[in-house]
């Protein structure tokens, strides 16, 4: 018996040797591509520091030692 996974779009079972793997069909593959194109999926990047935090790192121009 071949191992099976579920299609990430419609949740139907998909065999490992299926040509559409990991999707069950071209339709689900196209839906997934559309989700990426419309930015429904987002890969998180490094968090950016707030601007006020950047100001704390720079020495105060008015302060003298």
Secondary structure by P-SEA (a helix, b strand, c coil): cbbbbccccccccccccccccccccaaaaaaaaaaaaaccccccccccccaaaaaaacccccccc
